[in-house]
Amino acid sequence: MSIKEARNYNTDPETTFEKLKKLAKDAGFKVKIVDETNKRLKFSTPMTLWSGGHFIEVTVNREQDGGTQVHVKAQPKAWIKILEYINTKRTVRRIFETLEKNIK
């Protein structure tokens, strides 16, 4: 069970991708793939007492109007379905909230 969400921003994709790379590094996530050409990140969040951890994939695309669309797909590492669904949604929301605080 994965969660997918996309949001649009009035920024250029290059700046947005750089912010996302910094966000992942500063949060201590284990970065597995940084694809500069396609502006795609794959990383994982650690397991904690409250969460089984998540696999995250983020892609950044240029929109026709010059803005940016950010797609986040998150999948729980553990399959305790109800609990991990809630935690996965929370993780996606936090990624966007942190990006939005730092993108301006």
C-alpha positions as protocol buffer text, in pm:
chain_id: "A"
residue {
  index: 1
  type: MET
  ca { x: 0 y: 0 z: 0 }
}
residue {
  index: 2
  type: SER
  ca { x: 168 y: 319 z: -116 }
}
residue {
  index: 3
  type: ILE
  ca { x: 70 y: 682 z: -88 }
}
residue {
  index: 4
  type: LYS
  ca { x: 115 y: 914 z: -388 }
}
residue {
  index: 5
  type: GLU
  ca { x: 75 y: 1290 z: -384 }
}
residue {
  index: 6
  type: ALA
  ca { x: 178 y: 1575 z: -613 }
}
residue {
  index: 7
  type: ARG
  ca { x: 195 y: 1949 z: -553 }
}
residue {
  index: 8
  type: ASN
  ca { x: 279 y: 2247 z: -774 }
}
residue {
  index: 9
  type: TYR
  ca { x: 520 y: 2528 z: -687 }
}
residue {
  index: 10
  type: ASN
  ca { x: 612 y: 2858 z: -849 }
}
residue {
  index: 11
  type: THR
  ca { x: 983 y: 2775 z: -847 }
}
residue {
  index: 12
  type: ASP
  ca { x: 1222 y: 2632 z: -1100 }
}
residue {
  index: 13
  type: PRO
  ca { x: 1280 y: 2255 z: -1091 }
}
residue {
  index: 14
  type: GLU
  ca { x: 1655 y: 2283 z: -1037 }
}
residue {
  index: 15
  type: THR
  ca { x: 1620 y: 2488 z: -718 }
}
residue {
  index: 16
  type: THR
  ca { x: 1340 y: 2266 z: -593 }
}
residue {
  index: 17
  type: PHE
  ca { x: 1544 y: 1950 z: -654 }
}
residue {
  index: 18
  type: GLU
  ca { x: 1843 y: 2099 z: -468 }
}
residue {
  index: 19
  type: LYS
  ca { x: 1615 y: 2182 z: -171 }
}
residue {
  index: 20
  type: LEU
  ca { x: 1479 y: 1826 z: -170 }
}
residue {
  index: 21
  type: LYS
  ca { x: 1830 y: 1676 z: -171 }
}
residue {
  index: 22
  type: LYS
  ca { x: 1922 y: 1897 z: 124 }
}
residue {
  index: 23
  type: LEU
  ca { x: 1598 y: 1808 z: 303 }
}
residue {
  index: 24
  type: ALA
  ca { x: 1671 y: 1434 z: 271 }
}
residue {
  index: 25
  type: LYS
  ca { x: 2032 y: 1477 z: 388 }
}
residue {
  index: 26
  type: ASP
  ca { x: 1946 y: 1706 z: 681 }
}
residue {
  index: 27
  type: ALA
  ca { x: 1668 y: 1471 z: 795 }
}
residue {
  index: 28
  type: GLY
  ca { x: 1917 y: 1184 z: 810 }
}
residue {
  index: 29
  type: PHE
  ca { x: 1737 y: 975 z: 550 }
}
residue {
  index: 30
  type: LYS
  ca { x: 1934 y: 700 z: 376 }
}
residue {
  index: 31
  type: VAL
  ca { x: 1964 y: 831 z: 19 }
}
residue {
  index: 32
  type: LYS
  ca { x: 1980 y: 545 z: -232 }
}
residue {
  index: 33
  type: ILE
  ca { x: 1946 y: 719 z: -570 }
}
residue {
  index: 34
  type: VAL
  ca { x: 2011 y: 1077 z: -681 }
}
residue {
  index: 35
  type: ASP
  ca { x: 1925 y: 1105 z: -1050 }
}
residue {
  index: 36
  type: GLU
  ca { x: 2022 y: 1459 z: -1153 }
}
residue {
  index: 37
  type: THR
  ca { x: 1915 y: 1410 z: -1515 }
}
residue {
  index: 38
  type: ASN
  ca { x: 1558 y: 1308 z: -1435 }
}
residue {
  index: 39
  type: LYS
  ca { x: 1543 y: 1497 z: -1103 }
}
residue {
  index: 40
  type: ARG
  ca { x: 1455 y: 1187 z: -905 }
}
residue {
  index: 41
  type: LEU
  ca { x: 1546 y: 1092 z: -548 }
}
residue {
  index: 42
  type: LYS
  ca { x: 1500 y: 760 z: -375 }
}
residue {
  index: 43
  type: PHE
  ca { x: 1559 y: 737 z: -3 }
}
residue {
  index: 44
  type: SER
  ca { x: 1431 y: 560 z: 305 }
}
residue {
  index: 45
  type: THR
  ca { x: 1331 y: 672 z: 650 }
}
residue {
  index: 46
  type: PRO
  ca { x: 1449 y: 471 z: 949 }
}
residue {
  index: 47
  type: MET
  ca { x: 1241 y: 240 z: 1163 }
}
residue {
  index: 48
  type: THR
  ca { x: 1145 y: 389 z: 1498 }
}
residue {
  index: 49
  type: LEU
  ca { x: 936 y: 290 z: 1795 }
}
residue {
  index: 50
  type: TRP
  ca { x: 638 y: 457 z: 1625 }
}
residue {
  index: 51
  type: SER
  ca { x: 698 y: 368 z: 1260 }
}
residue {
  index: 52
  type: GLY
  ca { x: 826 y: 78 z: 1056 }
}
residue {
  index: 53
  type: GLY
  ca { x: 1005 y: 322 z: 823 }
}
residue {
  index: 54
  type: HIS
  ca { x: 932 y: 411 z: 462 }
}
residue {
  index: 55
  type: PHE
  ca { x: 1073 y: 387 z: 112 }
}
residue {
  index: 56
  type: ILE
  ca { x: 1031 y: 727 z: -59 }
}
residue {
  index: 57
  type: GLU
  ca { x: 1062 y: 827 z: -424 }
}
residue {
  index: 58
  type: VAL
  ca { x: 1044 y: 1196 z: -521 }
}
residue {
  index: 59
  type: THR
  ca { x: 1042 y: 1331 z: -874 }
}
residue {
  index: 60
  type: VAL
  ca { x: 1052 y: 1694 z: -982 }
}
residue {
  index: 61
  type: ASN
  ca { x: 908 y: 1801 z: -1318 }
}
residue {
  index: 62
  type: ARG
  ca { x: 896 y: 2132 z: -1505 }
}
residue {
  index: 63
  type: GLU
  ca { x: 543 y: 2248 z: -1580 }
}
residue {
  index: 64
  type: GLN
  ca { x: 451 y: 2427 z: -1905 }
}
residue {
  index: 65
  type: ASP
  ca { x: 409 y: 2755 z: -1715 }
}
residue {
  index: 66
  type: GLY
  ca { x: 769 y: 2734 z: -1590 }
}
residue {
  index: 67
  type: GLY
  ca { x: 673 y: 2618 z: -1242 }
}
residue {
  index: 68
  type: THR
  ca { x: 747 y: 2286 z: -1080 }
}
residue {
  index: 69
  type: GLN
  ca { x: 546 y: 1979 z: -990 }
}
residue {
  index: 70
  type: VAL
  ca { x: 679 y: 1757 z: -711 }
}
residue {
  index: 71
  type: HIS
  ca { x: 558 y: 1397 z: -690 }
}
residue {
  index: 72
  type: VAL
  ca { x: 612 y: 1196 z: -371 }
}
residue {
  index: 73
  type: LYS
  ca { x: 547 y: 824 z: -351 }
}
residue {
  index: 74
  type: ALA
  ca { x: 591 y: 659 z: -12 }
}
residue {
  index: 75
  type: GLN
  ca { x: 561 y: 294 z: 79 }
}
residue {
  index: 76
  type: PRO
  ca { x: 593 y: 147 z: 427 }
}
residue {
  index: 77
  type: LYS
  ca { x: 878 y: -95 z: 494 }
}
residue {
  index: 78
  type: ALA
  ca { x: 663 y: -289 z: 739 }
}
residue {
  index: 79
  type: TRP
  ca { x: 317 y: -411 z: 651 }
}
residue {
  index: 80
  type: ILE
  ca { x: 120 y: -339 z: 966 }
}
residue {
  index: 81
  type: LYS
  ca { x: -143 y: -205 z: 732 }
}
residue {
  index: 82
  type: ILE
  ca { x: -358 y: 45 z: 920 }
}
residue {
  index: 83
  type: LEU
  ca { x: -83 y: 189 z: 1139 }
}
residue {
  index: 84
  type: GLU
  ca { x: 166 y: 214 z: 853 }
}
residue {
  index: 85
  type: TYR
  ca { x: -88 y: 371 z: 616 }
}
residue {
  index: 86
  type: ILE
  ca { x: -139 y: 652 z: 868 }
}
residue {
  index: 87
  type: ASN
  ca { x: 237 y: 690 z: 925 }
}
residue {
  index: 88
  type: THR
  ca { x: 305 y: 689 z: 550 }
}
residue {
  index: 89
  type: LYS
  ca { x: 50 y: 967 z: 490 }
}
residue {
  index: 90
  type: ARG
  ca { x: 212 y: 1164 z: 773 }
}
residue {
  index: 91
  type: THR
  ca { x: 559 y: 1118 z: 621 }
}
residue {
  index: 92
  type: VAL
  ca { x: 443 y: 1246 z: 280 }
}
residue {
  index: 93
  type: ARG
  ca { x: 276 y: 1546 z: 445 }
}
residue {
  index: 94
  type: ARG
  ca { x: 595 y: 1627 z: 640 }
}
residue {
  index: 95
  type: ILE
  ca { x: 809 y: 1614 z: 325 }
}
residue {
  index: 96
  type: PHE
  ca { x: 584 y: 1870 z: 156 }
}
residue {
  index: 97
  type: GLU
  ca { x: 560 y: 2088 z: 470 }
}
residue {
  index: 98
  type: THR
  ca { x: 938 y: 2098 z: 508 }
}
residue {
  index: 99
  type: LEU
  ca { x: 986 y: 2173 z: 139 }
}
residue {
  index: 100
  type: GLU
  ca { x: 733 y: 2454 z: 154 }
}
residue {
  index: 101
  type: LYS
  ca { x: 907 y: 2613 z: 455 }
}
residue {
  index: 102
  type: ASN
  ca { x: 1241 y: 2609 z: 273 }
}
residue {
  index: 103
  type: ILE
  ca { x: 1142 y: 2682 z: -85 }
}
residue {
  index: 104
  type: LYS
  ca { x: 1066 y: 3052 z: -46 }
}
